[in-house]
Each structure stands twice: as C-alpha cells, then as structure tokens.
C-alpha cells in the first residue's frame, strides 16, 4: 500500500516537473518569436543577436552566503554546435543570469551538458552577451525557431526601401 502511494506520488511529481519545464520553454520561445518578428527590434534593443544550438558546458559557482543587495550573476558557458542566426566571434558564449537564491540555477533548463537552443544579444551595458533562458533542444523547437528566422528575414527584407 505504502509502495503504491509512493510510486503514484513520484509519478505526480515527475508530471508536474515536466509541465513546468514545457511552460517555461514555451514562454522563452514566445519571447524569441517576438524579438525576431518586431521590425527594427534588433537596431533598438538586441544588437549583434545570435541564435544557436549548443551545450551548457560550465555553470559558475554560487556563494550560498552572499547577500543580494545588488544583482548577482551566475555564469553559464555555452559551446555552440550550430549557429542559426548571426555569428559569435568565439565557439563558446559566456553569459550570466541573475541568481540571488544562494543555490545553483534551476535544472532544467540549466543542466550541465544539456543540448539547448539559445537567443543572445549585446546591449548597451557591456561586452558580454546577454541571453534569454535556454530552451531544451527538440526537433519541434528547432523547426519553430528556424521558421521564425526565415520569416523574420523575409519581413525585414521586404521592408527595405
């Protein structure tokens, strides 16, 4: 009886975890879509944007005793395996995400050696790329992003005088 309950509880936790990750991926994909489709968005906000398929190859250390009076970033390094839009100067993109929890960034999506799709850009605040949260790589998410990139290049090309 207790074993059956434990198995059902474990299955429920797994289902809820997967649902949370899928919802987060859909939210990030929606943001990527918006950034690609708004005419002139790159010129105003996301300079030198890149979209790539890569792998998380390093997660920076976290100080569990740090007091977050100002934003504390945890570094994440991505090794690029396929560039979908733009082009970085190096095969590794290093960025940081705000993390004031005293614990490592949540896994997933920040899972070491996970294959992901990432949208990054430069803005006025520095030389390091800023990136949206990574999206778990699936054939479906790759197909969506590639179609949006193709559509955005058509939109931007047709809008030229």
C-alpha positions in Angstrom: 0.0 0.0 0.0 2.7 2.5 1.0 4.8 1.5 -2.0 1.9 2.1 -4.4 1.3 5.5 -2.8 5.0 6.4 -3.1 5.0 5.4 -6.8 1.9 7.5 -7.5 3.4 10.4 -5.7 6.7 10.1 -7.6 4.8 9.9 -10.9 2.8 13.1 -10.0 6.0 15.0 -9.1 7.5 14.0 -12.5 4.4 15.1 -14.4 4.4 18.4 -12.6 8.1 19.0 -13.2 7.8 18.2 -16.9 4.8 20.6 -17.2 6.7 23.4 -15.6 9.7 22.9 -18.0 7.4 22.8 -21.0 5.6 26.0 -19.9 8.9 27.8 -19.3 10.2 26.7 -22.8 7.0 27.9 -24.4 7.4 31.3 -22.7 11.0 31.7 -23.8 10.1 30.5 -27.4 7.3 33.1 -27.4 9.9 35.8 -26.4 12.3 34.7 -29.2 9.4 34.8 -31.7 8.5 38.3 -30.6 12.1 39.6 -30.8 12.6 38.1 -34.3 9.3 39.4 -35.7 9.2 43.0 -34.5 10.7 45.1 -37.2 13.7 47.1 -36.0 13.9 45.4 -32.6 17.5 44.4 -33.2 18.5 48.0 -34.0 16.8 49.4 -30.9 17.4 46.7 -28.3 19.2 43.5 -29.3 22.5 44.4 -31.0 24.5 41.6 -32.7 21.9 39.0 -31.9 22.7 35.3 -32.3 20.6 32.2 -32.1 22.3 28.9 -31.8 22.1 25.2 -30.8 24.6 24.4 -28.2 25.5 22.7 -25.0 25.9 24.0 -21.5 29.5 23.2 -20.7 30.0 25.1 -17.5 28.0 26.6 -14.7 29.7 29.2 -12.4 30.0 28.8 -8.7 27.3 30.2 -6.3 28.1 31.7 -3.0 25.3 30.4 -0.6 26.2 33.2 1.9 26.1 36.2 -0.5 23.6 38.9 0.4 21.8 40.1 -2.7 21.8 43.9 -2.3 22.6 44.2 -6.0 22.1 41.7 -8.8 24.4 38.7 -8.5 25.1 36.8 -11.7 25.9 33.1 -12.1 27.9 32.5 -15.2 26.9 29.9 -17.8 29.1 28.9 -20.7 27.6 27.5 -23.9 29.6 25.6 -26.6 28.0 26.3 -30.0 27.4 23.4 -32.2 25.1 25.1 -34.9 24.6 28.8 -35.5 21.0 29.5 -36.7 21.2 33.4 -36.8 24.2 35.8 -36.6 27.6 34.6 -35.7 29.7 34.9 -32.5 33.4 35.5 -32.7 34.2 32.5 -30.5 32.9 28.9 -30.3 32.0 29.5 -26.7 29.5 32.1 -25.5 29.8 33.1 -21.8 26.9 34.9 -20.2 25.5 35.3 -16.7 22.0 35.1 -15.3 20.7 36.9 -12.2 20.7 34.5 -9.3 20.1 35.7 -5.8 18.9 32.3 -4.4 22.2 31.1 -2.9 21.7 27.9 -4.9 22.7 27.0 -8.5 20.3 28.0 -11.3 17.4 25.5 -11.7 18.0 22.3 -13.6 16.3 22.1 -16.0 16.8 24.3 -18.0 20.3 24.9 -16.7 21.6 21.4 -16.8 25.2 20.7 -17.4 25.8 19.1 -20.9 22.2 19.7 -21.9 21.6 20.4 -25.6 19.7 23.7 -25.9 18.6 26.5 -28.2 19.7 29.9 -27.0 19.0 33.5 -28.1 21.7 36.0 -27.2 22.4 39.7 -27.9 24.6 42.6 -26.9 23.0 45.7 -25.4 24.5 49.0 -24.2 25.6 47.7 -20.8 28.6 45.6 -21.7 30.7 43.4 -23.9 29.4 40.1 -22.6 26.4 38.5 -24.4 23.1 38.7 -22.6 21.0 35.6 -23.3 17.4 34.5 -22.7 16.9 31.3 -20.7 17.9 28.2 -22.7 15.2 26.1 -24.4 15.5 22.4 -24.3 16.5 21.1 -27.8 13.8 19.2 -29.6 13.1 18.7 -33.3 9.9 20.7 -32.8 11.5 23.7 -31.1 14.3 23.8 -33.7 11.7 23.7 -36.5 9.8 26.6 -34.9 12.9 28.8 -34.4 14.2 28.1 -38.0 10.8 29.0 -39.5 10.7 32.3 -37.4 14.2 33.2 -38.5 13.3 32.6 -42.2 10.1 34.6 -41.8 11.8 37.5 -40.0 14.5 37.8 -42.7 11.7 37.9 -45.3 9.8 40.6 -43.3 13.0 42.7 -42.8 14.0 42.3 -46.5 10.6 43.3 -47.7 10.5 46.4 -45.5 13.7 47.9 -47.1 13.0 50.9 -49.3 
